[in-house]
Amino acid sequence: MPYVERQPLTPSDPCSLEAYALAYKEQLQARDYATQSVQYKYASLGWFIDWCHERGIDRIEQITRPILQRYQRYLYYALSRSGKPLSVASQRNRLTAVRTWFRFLMRENLILYNPASELELPKPSRRLPKHTLTPDEVEQVLSQPDIETDAGLRDRAILEVLYSTGIRRQEVINLTKQDLNTAQGILAVRQGKGKKDRFVPIGDRALQWVGKYLDDVRPQHALPSSPDNVFLDETGKALDPHKVSRAVKKYVKQSAIDKVGSCHLFRHTMATLMLENGADIRFIQQMLGHSQLSTTEIYTHVAIHKLKEIHTATHPARLRREADDLHNTDEERVGEESLIDALDQEADGDPE
């Protein structure tokens, strides 16, 4: 089935599927779920409701377990925006939204029985990432922005931050100047995925590029009305996530390394290379902001100074001896496959 852009839900009848979906969305907001998470769950319900209407299903009581199983089969054959089959992670996310929606409806006594109570999700795929960069390939991508231009220097700084810290696209967009502790080499991630704050190390080279951007470029575009975000667009506004993804994707393509990817590629690469260099998975887990991995629960709190030591010892940018454009140099490995799998599913479930 080809990908079709959908329109927002427009509830009218208080007993319509749209109205029930809106009630669920409002409950998530009242429970202080992250905005992006609420939007994704609500959009996932929208896809399901559109599918129902196309088949003449307009009332909640018409949805039965066989109907949900039909929808699950539909997702298996459906295509994503890119024209490729939906990943297992995307199928699971859409079905999970439907399942938790029915759980809410049951809890609120809006339905008599829950047809999704025994709906089994597709088994998570366990595969190594198709595209993880080598240190040399990373350097090729990092060298693509034209640092003689304002946008190019900004983009180089963004790439360096993504590679050094492994933070998510939205997290780098949300960074403020107050989040950077250059003296200690630490970056604060405020209200990350799941509304969780955390601190992660950031390398000297990344800090130097960010510093150069803050000194030479940002003041040229910042306006009195500009937000406090570190990175701004040419009009002094916060960056658009999709434009950031397109820019990073462009640099990966320009590097001619025969690999594809965008912001998440650097997150995946950082974690993989640090593991290969001997970092304990628990430190990587803390850096990535995962409270637990998909198949293991080995989370232990790690002090930021210790995390900084591990970052210094194992991050590939620190291990390289070649000078970059700014003339800078920069226990047992358990559950690595689980970490890679969790990252891969995260990338599929959080499209860029």
ZISULFEN-V820861 format. One record per backbone hydrogen bond with DSSP energy under -0.5 kcal/mol. CO is the residue of the C=O (numbers start at 1). NH is the residue of the N-H. If there is no record, write none. Layout:
co=CO nh=NH
co=CO nh=NH
//
This chain:
co=1 nh=79
co=13 nh=16
co=16 nh=20
co=17 nh=21
co=18 nh=22
co=19 nh=23
co=20 nh=24
co=21 nh=25
co=22 nh=26
co=23 nh=27
co=24 nh=28
co=25 nh=29
co=26 nh=30
co=27 nh=31
co=28 nh=33
co=29 nh=32
co=34 nh=38
co=35 nh=39
co=36 nh=40
co=37 nh=41
co=38 nh=42
co=39 nh=43
co=40 nh=44
co=41 nh=45
co=42 nh=46
co=43 nh=47
co=44 nh=48
co=45 nh=49
co=46 nh=50
co=47 nh=51
co=48 nh=52
co=49 nh=53
co=50 nh=54
co=51 nh=55
co=52 nh=55
co=52 nh=57
co=53 nh=56
co=56 nh=58
co=58 nh=17
co=59 nh=62
co=60 nh=63
co=62 nh=64
co=64 nh=68
co=65 nh=69
co=66 nh=70
co=67 nh=71
co=68 nh=72
co=69 nh=73
co=70 nh=74
co=71 nh=75
co=72 nh=76
co=73 nh=77
co=74 nh=77
co=74 nh=78
co=78 nh=86
co=80 nh=83
co=84 nh=80
co=87 nh=91
co=88 nh=92
co=89 nh=93
co=90 nh=94
co=91 nh=95
co=92 nh=96
co=93 nh=97
co=94 nh=98
co=95 nh=99
co=96 nh=100
co=97 nh=101
co=98 nh=102
co=99 nh=103
co=100 nh=104
co=101 nh=105
co=102 nh=106
co=103 nh=107
co=104 nh=108
co=105 nh=110
co=105 nh=111
co=106 nh=109
co=113 nh=115
co=114 nh=117
co=116 nh=119
co=118 nh=120
co=125 nh=127
co=130 nh=132
co=134 nh=138
co=135 nh=139
co=136 nh=140
co=137 nh=141
co=138 nh=142
co=139 nh=143
co=141 nh=144
co=145 nh=147
co=146 nh=149
co=149 nh=153
co=150 nh=154
co=151 nh=155
co=152 nh=156
co=153 nh=157
co=154 nh=158
co=155 nh=159
co=156 nh=160
co=157 nh=161
co=158 nh=162
co=159 nh=163
co=160 nh=164
co=161 nh=165
co=161 nh=166
co=162 nh=166
co=168 nh=172
co=169 nh=173
co=170 nh=174
co=171 nh=175
co=175 nh=230
co=176 nh=179
co=177 nh=180
co=179 nh=181
co=179 nh=188
co=180 nh=182
co=181 nh=185
co=181 nh=186
co=185 nh=202
co=186 nh=181
co=187 nh=189
co=187 nh=200
co=188 nh=190
co=189 nh=198
co=192 nh=195
co=196 nh=192
co=198 nh=189
co=200 nh=187
co=203 nh=207
co=204 nh=208
co=205 nh=209
co=206 nh=210
co=207 nh=211
co=208 nh=212
co=209 nh=213
co=210 nh=214
co=211 nh=215
co=212 nh=216
co=213 nh=217
co=213 nh=218
co=214 nh=219
co=217 nh=220
co=217 nh=221
co=218 nh=221
co=218 nh=222
co=223 nh=226
co=228 nh=177
co=231 nh=239
co=233 nh=236
co=237 nh=233
co=240 nh=244
co=241 nh=245
co=242 nh=246
co=243 nh=247
co=244 nh=248
co=245 nh=249
co=246 nh=250
co=247 nh=251
co=248 nh=252
co=249 nh=253
co=250 nh=254
co=251 nh=255
co=252 nh=257
co=253 nh=256
co=262 nh=265
co=262 nh=266
co=263 nh=266
co=263 nh=267
co=264 nh=268
co=265 nh=269
co=266 nh=270
co=267 nh=271
co=268 nh=272
co=269 nh=273
co=270 nh=274
co=271 nh=275
co=272 nh=276
co=273 nh=277
co=274 nh=279
co=275 nh=278
co=280 nh=283
co=280 nh=284
co=281 nh=285
co=282 nh=286
co=283 nh=287
co=284 nh=288
co=285 nh=289
co=285 nh=290
co=289 nh=291
co=296 nh=293
co=303 nh=307
co=304 nh=308
co=305 nh=309
co=306 nh=310
co=307 nh=311
co=308 nh=312
co=309 nh=313
co=310 nh=314
co=311 nh=315
co=315 nh=318
co=315 nh=319
co=316 nh=320
co=324 nh=327
co=328 nh=324
co=328 nh=330
co=332 nh=334
co=335 nh=339
co=336 nh=340
co=337 nh=341
co=338 nh=342
co=339 nh=343
co=340 nh=344
co=341 nh=345
co=342 nh=346
co=343 nh=347
co=344 nh=348
co=345 nh=349
co=346 nh=350
//
